């Protein structure tokens, strides 16, 4: 059950006077009201029964300290018991005992669910909007990768571990492994051909599963049955043998992703939205490493709007130059500042120009299209436009042999979205667009900050849920750090303007007295 917060200070609390007013934790505490945490999580606790629980606000403040200074569960409790600033931020007296480190893990797993963390981030951002800390309406969206807390394994090795796991659970539940079961695991390392090694190990595991199922009973061997069920699920996945699915039994949610054509990683992707000027993260989503950037774009936009930010500009890299994303930005009445992707917008503008009013394409020689048709491929259902140029004009053209897709048919075949992209491409060449896009550079700084100083370069635990919790708590920590910086700079500016006003008044008074 939740106990009432003890607001009484002890005589030892006088030690807190040694903490300077410009300390980051004092700035955070003065800028953000965390009292909403208790109300947000009160339904997850029993009000009247059970042993009194640690206050949710206290537990969240401990997690904030943990991710702000990149500490483990044990280390944050150890540091907090010795650091006056930490104890002050937690809102307890210096002599009070701190929770056991194991309670932090329980709080993360059982209390802080996915929706709760989203609500906490949204509430913090909302307070920043209300206090005028966030003034801009520009947001930037990007993905950053995180390595899994394990190594990726080849299918042969995973199959070997599956066989060992089946034998281990069977021996525990049955007392011994029956002699009929083949426990001699093939040495796949001796097989030179990689494909043959995978086929051999797969056949062996399937044989073991069949032999074990003949000897066990579901009620007596529940753990063994669960391992076999999971093994079948892995074997039936066609991507598994091709090394495009599960690559570790320890972390079964992690996947292989690519940073470039030659550089890959094994782990997860964190996609987040951030205000461009204030550099405060407004929404976070986590996926496996194989995630395609921008798939969850609309969800990030909705979460950002929930925090009270009026989106006016959206920034992204080439991965976000897609029709659905541009449509969502347009629907929200915002301007898109995303560079054109050559993979999507395939047209040589040095040869062809488009007039949206007449819906015609013009070549550099001056010929123009007179007819257009919609084409749908039977093979894959892809749609395209076929613009037909004037036959007489093309026949007289001295460059007809050099034209792309123009010859006997005198047609220019393009994607259905190309005419719409053409207008955007012209805007992307303007100085205003190029200057504006420089604001997205803050996104890369934030990626580096979270990875280098707050531990986002590597997963702390295993699984998508654990990684999601880590990313969101990291985002909350860097937000609070940034809020402290903004509040500090605002107070300095206010102090400067106050002194300036005093000087001006003194000068006016001096002139008045002098004249008199």
HELIX and SHEET records of a PDB file:
HELIX    1   1 UNK A   11  UNK A   18  5                                   8    
HELIX    2   2 UNK A   24  UNK A   31  1                                   8    
HELIX    3   3 UNK A   36  UNK A   41  1                                   6    
HELIX    4   4 UNK A   42  UNK A   44  5                                   3    
HELIX    5   5 UNK A   56  UNK A   68  1                                  13    
HELIX    6   6 UNK A   73  UNK A   82  1                                  10    
HELIX    7   7 UNK A   84  UNK A   90  1                                   7    
HELIX    8   8 UNK A  101  UNK A  106  1                                   6    
HELIX    9   9 UNK A  107  UNK A  111  3                                   5    
HELIX   10  10 UNK A  114  UNK A  130  1                                  17    
HELIX   11  11 UNK A  155  UNK A  174  1                                  20    
HELIX   12  12 UNK A  188  UNK A  190  5                                   3    
HELIX   13  13 UNK A  194  UNK A  215  1                                  22    
HELIX   14  14 UNK A  222  UNK A  236  1                                  15    
HELIX   15  15 UNK A  238  UNK A  241  1                                   4    
HELIX   16  16 UNK A  297  UNK A  306  1                                  10    
HELIX   17  17 UNK A  318  UNK A  320  5                                   3    
HELIX   18  18 UNK A  323  UNK A  331  1                                   9    
HELIX   19  19 UNK A  391  UNK A  396  1                                   6    
HELIX   20  20 UNK A  418  UNK A  428  1                                  11    
HELIX   21  21 UNK A  431  UNK A  437  1                                   7    
HELIX   22  22 UNK A  438  UNK A  440  5                                   3    
HELIX   23  23 UNK A  441  UNK A  454  1                                  14    
HELIX   24  24 UNK A  464  UNK A  515  1                                  52    
SHEET    1   A 5 UNK A 255  UNK A 258  0                                        
SHEET    2   A 5 UNK A 264  UNK A 275 -1                                        
SHEET    3   A 5 UNK A 138  UNK A 147 -1                                        
SHEET    4   A 5 UNK A 313  UNK A 316  1                                        
SHEET    5   A 5 UNK A 335  UNK A 338  1                                        
SHEET    1   B 3 UNK A 255  UNK A 258  0                                        
SHEET    2   B 3 UNK A 264  UNK A 275 -1                                        
SHEET    3   B 3 UNK A 281  UNK A 288 -1                                        
SHEET    1   C 2 UNK A 352  UNK A 355  0                                        
SHEET    2   C 2 UNK A 360  UNK A 363 -1                                        
SHEET    1   D 3 UNK A 369  UNK A 376  0                                        
SHEET    2   D 3 UNK A 383  UNK A 389 -1                                        
SHEET    3   D 3 UNK A 411  UNK A 415 -1                                        
END                                                                             
